[in-house]
Amino acid sequence: MHEADGTTRYPPDSHRITRVADLPADVADRMSAHTAPAGSLIAMDGRVWHTSGSHVTADEQPAMLFACYSVDFLRRQMNWSMTLPFETIESMSGSAGSLFGLSGGVASRSAR
């Protein structure tokens, strides 16, 4: 990943910021990019304020895999149980549903 691929951008030390009002006025100027050679792993704490950069290459399509972990009693950043159509949730196997946090924990709505 390099900046032209639209890599994730973040303001350093933003994991300490708890309110939008506490972001510095020049936050866009302070942004850094997560860059890494092919085959690398970038791990990020979920409290880091972040955004995507602009993908400006004409001949490259970056391949990325995103994974996250949270215990089932905490609501995730993306609430798949409310985002996915109910028909999609019903069609998933138990193991596939678990990968999306649909195992019936407090933060999810399960088809089962």
SVG drawing of the C-alpha trace seen along z (x, -y; Angstrom):
<svg xmlns="http://www.w3.org/2000/svg" viewBox="-35 -25 42 48">
<polyline fill="none" stroke="black" stroke-width="0.4" points="0.0,0.0 1.2,-3.4 -0.6,-6.8 -1.6,-6.7 -3.6,-3.5 -5.9,-5.4 -4.4,-4.0 -5.9,-4.6 -5.1,-8.1 -5.1,-8.9 -4.1,-11.8 -1.3,-10.6 -2.3,-10.2 -6.0,-10.4 -6.8,-7.3 -6.7,-9.8 -9.4,-12.0 -12.9,-11.2 -15.0,-14.0 -15.1,-15.6 -14.8,-19.0 -11.3,-17.9 -9.9,-17.4 -7.4,-20.0 -8.6,-22.6 -5.8,-21.5 -6.5,-17.8 -6.4,-17.3 -2.9,-18.7 -1.7,-16.4 -2.9,-13.2 -0.4,-10.4 -0.8,-7.4 -0.6,-3.7 1.9,-2.5 3.4,0.9 5.0,3.2 3.0,6.0 2.3,8.9 2.5,6.7 0.0,6.6 -1.2,3.3 -2.8,3.6 -4.8,0.6 -6.5,-0.1 -10.2,-0.7 -10.0,-4.0 -7.8,-5.6 -9.7,-8.3 -9.2,-7.4 -10.4,-7.9 -9.6,-6.6 -7.3,-8.4 -8.0,-9.1 -7.2,-6.3 -5.4,-8.2 -3.7,-5.4 -5.1,-4.5 -3.4,-1.1 -3.4,0.4 -6.1,2.0 -4.9,2.8 -6.0,6.0 -6.8,5.8 -8.4,8.0 -10.0,6.4 -10.6,8.2 -11.7,7.0 -12.1,8.5 -14.4,7.5 -16.1,9.5 -19.8,10.3 -21.3,8.1 -19.8,4.9 -21.3,3.3 -18.9,3.3 -18.1,0.3 -20.2,2.0 -23.3,3.6 -23.8,6.3 -27.0,7.6 -28.6,4.3 -26.8,3.6 -27.3,7.0 -30.7,7.8 -32.5,10.4 -32.6,12.8 -28.8,12.7 -28.5,13.4 -30.9,16.3 -28.9,17.9 -25.6,17.9 -24.3,21.0 -23.7,20.7 -19.9,20.3 -20.3,17.6 -22.7,15.8 -20.3,16.0 -17.6,14.2 -20.0,11.3 -20.9,11.3 -24.3,12.9 -23.9,15.6 -26.7,14.2 -24.7,12.0 -26.3,8.9 -25.1,6.7 -26.7,8.8 -29.9,9.9 -29.8,13.5 -31.9,15.4 -31.7,18.5"/>
</svg>
